[in-house]
Amino acid sequence: MRTSDGAPRVVIGLVVVLLTLLAGCSGGSPADIPSGQSSDGAATQGPVVEARSPDAARSKLRLALADPCYASPDARAVWPRCGRWVEEAAGIARTAASALPNDAAVTGAVPAVAAAHDDFVGRGCPSTGPAVPLDANACVGALTSVRTAVGRLSAALGQAS
């Protein structure tokens, strides 16, 4: 059955395109791999560390230092919005350690960022960690520790070559 406007032909064409797209998505393509997993078993080889240049680490750090979670003079006012920033800070530290594995100042600053990150998350600040009673003063203190550690990393990266 055909109508004069060609609607069935358009519908059939759309179905063919949709089936073609779905067929292309099967067979172990990256789209089939759950988030956080690797298709080649790399997850069994340990944590992922970005291999980046010192300049990439410095660029990421410049952005982090401009963020209100670092730059605001009032940590109490910004801490509830800083969960993502704290995660980014930990990633920047890993990038810096990967880029400069032989620089003692950088590799010495990285554990401080990681420990401060873990403290912030462990306290559940804000809703990033386990379900624990939220203590705003503790979260402000934890954010302040992350900020201090990121400042130390910044100084180390500024001296690194």
N, C-alpha and C positions, 0 to 999 in steps of 0.2 A: 504494500500500500504506500502510495506516495502522495504527498501534498504538493501544491504548486509552489510553496515557499522553500522546499528542499530541506526541511527540518530533520527528517529521518536520516538523510545523508550526513548532516552535521553531527547528529548524535552518534552514528556509527563511527565517524571519524574521530570523535572525542574518545569513544570507548577503545578504539585501536591505539590511540596515543597513550591513554592511561595504562592499558595492558603492556605496551612496550616499555613504559617507564617502570612499571612494577617488575617486569622481567629483568630489567637492567639492575634492579636493586637486590636481586637474589644472588646466591652463590658466594657468600662470605665477603661481600664488599664491606668497606669501612662503615657503611650505614647500618649493617647488621650487627656490629660489635657494640655491646653495651658501653656506655660512657665510663671512662676510667680503665678500660681494658685494652689490651693490645692484640692484634691479630697474629703476631709472631712470637708470642710468649715472652716478650720483653719484661712483662710485669714480674716474672719469676726471677729476674736478674737484679732486683733491688729497686730502690726508689729512683724515680726519674729526676735527673738533674740536667737543667738546660746548659748546653755547651754554648756559651756566648762570649762575645768579646768584652773587654773592660769598658769600651765605649758604650756598648749596649746596657751594661749594668749601670753605668753612670747616667745614661739617659733615663732609664727607669727610675733611678733614685731621684733625679731632678724632679720628676713628676710627683713622686711620693712626698718629697720635701715641700712642694707647693700645695699639697692637699691640706684642707683644714684640720684633718685628724693629726697632722704633724704641726702645722703652722699656727693654728689657733692658740692664742694666749690662754684660753679657758678650756682645758681638757674636759672639765665637768659638763660643759655645754655641748661638746661634740661626741663624747664617747659612745652614745647609743647608736651612732651612724658609722662607727669605725670598724666593724667586723671585717668588711671586705678589704679595707686598707691594711689591717693587720695581716690578713692573708697575703696581700700583695707584698708587704714588707718582708715576709718570710720567703716568698719567691724571689725577691730581689737579692736577698742574702744568699740563697742557693745559687743564683746566677753569678753573683760576684765570686763566690767560692769556686765555681766551675771555671770562670774566666781567669782567675788569678790563684791557682792552687798552691803556688810557692810563695805567695806574699803573706808573711806572718801577721801583719797588721789586719789584713782583710780576713784571713782565716781565723784570727783571734776574735774578730768582731762578730762573725757569723753565729757562733754558739749563743752569744748574748741575745741576738735577735730571735733565734729559735726558742730559747728559754722564755723570753718575754712573751712571744707569741703563744707558747704552750700555757703559760700562766693566764693570759687573757682568755684563751679558749676554754681552759679548764674551769674557770670561774663562771662560764656561761655568759660571757660579756660579748656582745649582746646576742643571746640565743645562738651562739656558735658552738657551745660545748654541751656537756651533759646537763640534764635537768637538775639544777641545784638552785637553792634559794639565791636570788640575785641580790648582791650587795653593791650598791652604786659606788660607795667609797672605794671598795676593793677594785671595781672595774676602772675607776678613774686612776687609781694607783697602778693597775696593770697596763693601762694605756700609756701612762707616763713612763713606765719601764720600757715599753716598746719604742716610744719616741726617743728615749735616751739611747737605747741600743742602736736605733737607726741613725742617730746623730754620730755615734761612734763609728758605724759602718761608713757613713758619709766622709768622715775625717780620714778613715783608712783608704777609701777609694780615691780621695783627693790626692793622697800621697803615692798611690800605686802608679806604676808605669806600665 
